[in-house]
Amino acid sequence: MYARLRSLFDNDYGDDGFRSCSVTGLDVHRSVENHVKLFAVTAVIALIVGGTFAFTVATTRWEVIGLLEPGQFYTHLSLHAWNLLIFWMVFMEIAILYVGGPMVLGRRLPYTAIAKAGWAIMVAGALGVNLSIWFSGPTEAAPLLTAYVPLPVSPAFYATAIVFLLGATIAAVPFFVSIWREKRLGETGTLPLVAFGAFVTSIIAVEAILGGIAAFGYALVWRVGLIDGVNVGIYRQLYWIVGHGTQQINLLAMVTVWYFLTHVVGGAVVVSEKVSRSAFILYLFFINLGAAHHLMVDPGLSVGWRIWNTSYAFYGAAFASMIHAFAIPAGIEAGRRQRGLGGGLFGWLTSAPWRNPAFSATVFSIILFGFLGGITGVVMGQMQVNMTWHNTLATVGHFHATVALGTTLTFMGLVLFAVKVMFRREFVSDRLASLVPYAYAGTMSVATLMLMYAGILYGVPRRTAEVVENIPGTSFNLSAAAPLFVIFGVFAILAIVSGVLFVLVTVGSLLFGSDNSDGDLTDLHAEGGLAPDGGSVHVVELRGTFALCLVFMAVFVASYALNWYLLTQLWSIGA
């Protein structure tokens, strides 16, 4: 078994340490590939831990089962959130930086000792956070993801969270060095789009990490008694730099992977490099302003600032997302039409390699993130409508649409792609591997919609173990929402089963899949190769993408109008 595990970190490299990848067309160095594998494997371990607690959380919120007591529920919810929203994501994002930087550029990974040190510090921090949450004493509160003060959260939690953030910063240093060297010493005039997207992602990551260190450091010195108190308003503003900023890292990393995988396995082209780069730059200036929707009920912010932030400033990020929402499907349509793959309105899409899990996971995440995560994000980001969403399960539904249906589904596709292309292992079952994106996307979509409906229609609060049957100490109940929780419970468990299937396929393939080092892997890359034959992309019809965009806009307008209508129904309360 030890020999088998060692073989996962070895490929047929030349004397210079490089190999030519027949799927991506890249010259890949051993140093880059092995560190991508290291961070990706660690990320999957975090996914397994977080998914375990997803089961206990879901079966508690489904009060027919009511698995945990409230005290236990908060502990399990904290572990679920930190492992899936932070550790699974950030370990994968460091791997994506290494792919988007030195791998795409065809370079070695500089300072590999620093990369390993960053990985070790991140692992130590993640273990510390998990242990500090699990062993929280009777006088300490489980931190949840927000870790709000003045809740008496364990000082060890704040300390180890800072350690993890520092580790992520250290692990990113080789990426920054590779970009610097490429611009100063390399022959590349302009960074490839994927490398550019990874670079913008890294800048957003630095902003988030600095905010996290400031917030958790502030809370830590209070918890160890160096200062008497904490200004709660300042802490909340500092916290949401990392609390929401980490999700913006997820967004940019996800979009970068979309461009990469649709190109490699879907035959996409870039319709306009300048337009796509402009969208990334808009993210750079506006995306973190979305964090303000967590502060809409705080008294410390002026009405004028809230209106400016949730309208004019917010639209900068929304416009960037709209650009990507058109550019990526348009790239798929243009690339496939240039290759003569599929005619009519949607032939380019129906003829696509839907059996390839890397492709299906990517396209499902684009669709579901857009329709469920993107639309709800813009709607709930408006100051007035936010009042009906704030601290209800609708918010939980929104970030499951973005993080689970968007980022996690995308990263699943990338991991399955890496199993064959980087680890050079065949799937233990091609059929099961192909099933994973369909099963996870379908079941998690329904579970997410039920969370949204429970929050919007009934105001069911988040972060509570039980609310449908009763609210302790009152006669008030939300029993009308019980049918939604039945549907949620069933589909949440099915989504977890789909996640288990992903882990079984991934881990099983690494441990027991046959070696495909001698294979050509022609089933993985785009039909007709990575570059289409001749012709300008600007003469290709994109009527299929335009039709999809019209459908998207219709759903957007309907959802926006519906939420404003529901808001008007609240005005009569107390009248």
N, C-alpha and C positions, 0 to 999 in steps of 0.2 A: 504493500500500500504506500509506503514511504517513497519507493521508486516511482510509483504512479503519480504521486503528488509532485515530485520533483520534475517529472516529465511535462507537467502542465506549464512550467516556466522555461521550457526549452523549445526552440524551433530550428529549422534548417537554415541557420545564419551563415553568411560567408565569413571569410577571414577578417573582414573589416567590421563584422558585427551586424551587417545589414542583410535584409532579405526583401525580395520583391513580392508584394502582395498581389495576387492575380485578381482579387475581387475589387480592391480599392484603387489599384494602380499606384500605390504609394511605396516608397522605399522606407522600410521600417527598421529602426535600430533596436537591438536587444534591450538596451537600457530603458527605452520608452515603453516598449511592449510589456516588459516584466513589471514595471511600476503601475501601468494601467491595470494589469491583472491583479496586482496586490490590493490596490484601492477598491477595485470592483468586487473582489471576493469579500473583502471586509464589509462593503456596503450591503451585500446580500445577507451576510450574517446579521447585520442590524435590522434588515427587513424581516428576517425570521423572528427576531426578538419582538419587534414592534407588532408584527402580525399575530403573534401569540396573545398579546394583550388586546389586540383588536377584537379577538373572540370574546374575551371576558368583558370588555366594555360593551360590545353589542348585545350580549346576552344579559347584561344588567339593564341597559336602557329599554330592552324589550321586557316589559315588566311581567309578562306571562311567565318568564323564567326567573327574572330578578336574581341573578346569580350572586352578586356581591352586596355586602352592606355598604352604606354611604362612605365610611372611612376607607374601606378597601377600594371602593370605586375610584376615589380621587387618586390613590396611589397607582392603580392600574391605568387610569386615564393619563396620568403624567408620563408613565413609562411608554405607553402607546404613542403619545405625541412626540416625545423627545427622540425616540428611536426611528419613527417613520418620517416625521417632519424635519428632523435635523440630521441625525447620524446617517441614515440610509441615503439621504439626498446629498449631504456634503461630501461623503466619501466618494460617491459617484461623480460629483462635480469636479473634484480634484482629478479623477481619472479622465474626465472630459476635457479639462484644461490641457492635460498631457497629450491627448489625442489632437485637440484643436491647435496646439502649439507645435512642439517638436515633431510629432508624428506626421501631421499634414505638411509641415515644412520639410520633411525628410532629413531631420537632424537628430543628433544624439540628445539624450536628456542630460543637461548640465547639472553638476553638483548632486549626484545621486545620493550621497551621504546625507545631504540636507533633506532630500525627499523621504528617505527612510526615517530620519529623525522626526520629521513632521508627522509621518504616519504613526510612529510609536507614541508621540505625544498626544495625537488625536485619539488613539486607542485608549491611552491612560485616562484622558479626560472623559471619554464616553463611558468607560467602566466606572469611573468615579461618580459621574452623574447618576448612572443606573443604581449603584450601591447606595448613594446618599438618599435617593428617593425611596428605595425599597426598605431601608432601615431607618426611615424618619421616625423619631421618637414620639411619645405621646404628647409632648409639648411643642412639636414641630408640625408644620402644615406641608402637605404634598404640594410641590410648586406649580403643578400643571405646566402648560407651556409658557404662560405669562409670568409666573413667579412674582406677582404683584406684592409690593410692600404696602402696608406694614405686616403682612402675613409672616409669621415666624418660621420662615423656611430655613433648613439646616445651612450653616455657614459652609459646610463641605460641598453643598450643591453649587453655591456661587463660585467657590474656588475652583472646582473641577470643570465647571462650565467655561470659566476663563481659560483654564488649561487647554480645553478642546479648541477654543477659538484661536489661541496662540499657535497650537499645532497646525490648524488649517492654514494660518498665515505663513508658517514656515514651509509647509508642503507646497504652497503656491509659488515660493521663491524661484525654483528651477524654471517654472513656466515664464515668469517675468524676465528672467535672464535669457531664456531662449528667444523671446520676442525682441528684447533689447539687442541681442547679438544679430538677429536677422535684419533688423533695421539699420544697425550701425556697420555690420561686417558682411552681411549676406548680399546676394545678388537680386533678391526679391524686391521689386520696386514698391508694390502694394501688397499688403497681406492678403492671402486668399480669404474669401468671405467667411469660411468656417473659422479660420484663425482670428479674423477680425471680430466675429461674434464672441469667440472665447475670450478675447482681450477685453471687450466691453463687459462681459460677465465678470471677469476678475476685478474690474474697477468697482462695480456694484458690490462685489463681495468684500472688498476692502472697506467700503463705507459701512456695510452691515456689521462687520467684525469690530470696527472701531466703536460703533454704537453699543454693541454687546459688551465689550470690555468696559466701556464707561458705565453702563447701567449696572452690570453685575459687580463691578469693582466698588461702585457707590453703595450698593446694598451690602456687600461683604464687610466693608469697614464699619457699617452700622451694626451688623450682626455680631461682629467680634468685639463691639463695645468701644471702638475708637472715636465714634461720634454718637451723640445722643439721639438723633433722629434723622429722618430722610424727608425731603420735600417730595411729596407723592406726585405732584404735577410734573416736576422735573424728571423724576424717575420714569414716569409713564412715557414721556416724550423721548427720553433716551432709550427706553426699552424697545419702543416700536421701530427704532432704526434697525435693530436686529430682528425683532419679532416679525415685522413685515418684510424687512430687507432680505431675510433668508428666503422668503418666498419669491422675491424678485430675482434672486440668484437662480432659483429653480426655473423661473420663467425664461430667463435669457439662455440658460444652459439647454433647456428643452427646445427652444426655437433653433439654437445652433445645431442640435442633433437632428431636428427636422430637416434642415438644409442638407446635412451630411447624408442621412439615410435615404431620403427621397432621391438624392442624386445617385447614390451607389446602387440601391436595390430597386428603385422605381423608375430610373431613366430620366429624372428631372433635369432641367437646365435652369440657370438663373436668368430670369426674364430681364432684369435690370440690376446690375451690381450696385450702381449709385443709389437707386431707390431703396434697396434692401439695407445698404450701409446707413443711409439716412435714417431709416427706422431704428436701427440699433443706437444711433446717436441720440435720437429723441428719447429712447429709454434712459440713456445716460443722464439726461437732465431732468426728466419728469417722472420716472417710474416710482421712485421712492416716496413721492408726494402722496401716493395712494395710501400710505400708512395712516394718513390723517383720519380715515373713516373709523379708526378705532378710538378716536378722541372726540367724536362729535358730541358726546354727552358731557364732556369735561368742562367745568366752568372757567378754566383758565384761558380759553381761546376766544378771541373776539368773533362776532358774527361775520364781520367783513372778511377776516382771514379764512374762516370756514367756507364762505361762499366762493372766494377766489380759488382756494385749494381744491374744492370739490367740483369746480366747473372749469374755468379757463385753464388752470395749471393741469388739472386731471386729464383734460382732453388731449394734451400732448402725448401722454402714454397711450391713451385709447387710440389715437390716430396711428401711432407706431404699430400697435397690434393689428389695426385694420390693414395696414400695408402688408404685413407678413401674412395675414389671413387671405389676401389676394395673391401675393407673390409666390407663395409655396405651391398652392394648387395650380396656379397658372404655369409654374415651372414644370410640374408633372405633366400637365396637358400639352404644353409646347414640346417638351422633350419626347413624349410618346408619339405625338402626331408627326414630328420630324422623322421618327423611325418607322412611320406607317403602321403604328400599333393602335388599331381601333378607330373606327369612323363614327359618324353621327354626332349626336350631342354629348353622349357620355361613354362612347365606346372606348375612349382612351382610359377611362376609369374602370369600366367593367372588365376590360381585358388585362388589367394590371395583375401582378403576381400575388394574389390574395392568399395563397397557401404559404407564402413566405412570412413567418411571424414577425420578422423585422419590419416588413412593409405594412402588414395589416395593423400591427401595434402602433406604428407611426401615424398612419392615416386615421385610425380610430381616435387617437389622442388629439389630432388636429381638429377633427369634427366635434368631439365631445368637449374639449377644452373651449372651443369657440362658442358652441351653442349653450352649454351649461355653465362653464366657468367664466368665460369672457363677458357674456351678456349680463349675468348676475353680478359680476364684479363692477361693471359700469353702473348698473341700476342701484346697487346698494352703496356705491361710492358717492351718490348724491346726498347732500346734507339732509333734505327733508325726508326722502324715502328711507334713509339710513335709520331713522327713528323707529320704523316698523321692523327692521331687521336686527337691530343692535342686541347682542347677547341672547338671541334666540337660536334655535336649531337651524334657521335659515342660513346663518353665518357658517355653521358647521357644514351644511350642505354645499355652500359656495366653495369653501376651501377643499372639500373632498372632490368637487368637480375640477378644481385647478390642480391640486397636488396629487390626487389619486388617479382621476381619469386623464389628467394631462401629463404631469411630470412622471409619475410612477409608471404609467402605461408606456410612455416613451422610453424610459430607462429599462423597462422589461424588454422592449424590442432591441435596445442596444446590447443588453446582456446576452440575449439569445443570438444576436449577430456575432458577438465576441466569442461565444462558445465555439462556433464553427470557424471563424476567420482568424482569431488570435490564439485561442486555446487549441485549435485544430482538432476538435472532437466532433464526431457525428452525434446527433440526438439519439437518445435511447429509443425514442419513438417520434418519427416525423409527424405522425397524425396528432399526437398529444401536444407537441410543440406548436403546431398550427392552430390547435384549439385554444391555447392559452389566451391570446388577445381577445378572441370572440367571447369566451366565457367571462373573463374579467371585465371587459368593457360593458357587456350586457347586464351583468348582475350588479356591478357597482353603480351603473347609471340609474337603475331603479331605486337602489338604496339611497343614493344622493337626492333624487327627486323627492322621496318621502321625507327626508330631513328638511328640504326646502319647504315643502307643503306644510309640515307640522309647525315650522317656525312662522311662515308668512300668514297662514290661515288661522292658526290657533295661538300663536305667541308662545309655544312651548319653549321654556328656557334651556340654555345649554349648560353644561358642566354640572348637572344635577343627576343623581342616581335614579330618582323616581319622581314623576310629576303627573302621570296620567291618572292614576288611581286616587291620589290625594297629595296635598301639600301639607306636611306635618304642622299641626297647630292651627289649622284652619279647616273649614268645611268646603273650601273651594276645590274644584277638580277640573281636569281637562279630559274627561272621559270621552268626549266627542272625537278626540284625536286617536283613540285606541285602534281603529281599523288601519290607520296609516302605519302604526308601529308594528302591527302584525305583518304587513307587507315589508316594512323596513327590516324586521328581524329575520325573516326568511331569506331575503335577498342579501342582507349583510353577511349571513352565514355562508350563502352560496359564493359571495365574492371572496370570502376568506378561503373557502375550498379552492377557488380558482387560483388564489395566491399560493396555496399549498401545491397545487399542480405545477405552477411555474417553478417553485423551488425544487420539486421532485425532478422535473425535466432538466433544470439547470445543473443541480448537484449530481443527479444520476448520470447525466451526459459527461460531466467532468471526470467522474469516478469510473464509469463503466462504458462510456461511448467509445467506439472504435476510432483509431487514429486516421485522420484524413489528409495527412501531410502530403501524400502522393496524389491526392485528387485535385481536379482543376476547379471545383466549386462553381461551375458555370451556372448552377441553379440559383446562386445568390446574387450575382450582379445583374445589372440592367440588361434587358434584351438588346442585342446590337452593340454592346459595349458601353463604356462610360461616356463617349462622345458621339452624338448623333451625326449622321452624314449630311454635310453641306446645308446651305440655306440659312438665312437670317431668322432668328427667333421672332422678329417683329412682323414677319409676313405670315406667321402661323395663326390660324383662327383660335380664339380663346373663348368661344361662345359657351362652352360647358362651364368654365370657371365663372363667367358673368352670370349664368343662370343660378349657380350655387350661391353666389354673393347676393343675388336678389332674394333668394329664399332666406338667407341669413338676415338680411336687413328687415324683411317682413316679420320674422320672429322677434328680432330686436325691438322693432317699433311696437309690436303687440305686447311684449313683455313689459316694456317701459310704460305704456299706457295703462296696462292692468295694474301695475304696482302703484301708480299715481291714483288710480281709481280706489284701490284698497286703502290708500292713505286718507282719501276724503271721507271714508266710512268711519274713521276714527274721530273726526271732528265733532260728530254728534254725541260722543260719549260725555256724559255729565250734563248735557244740555237740558 
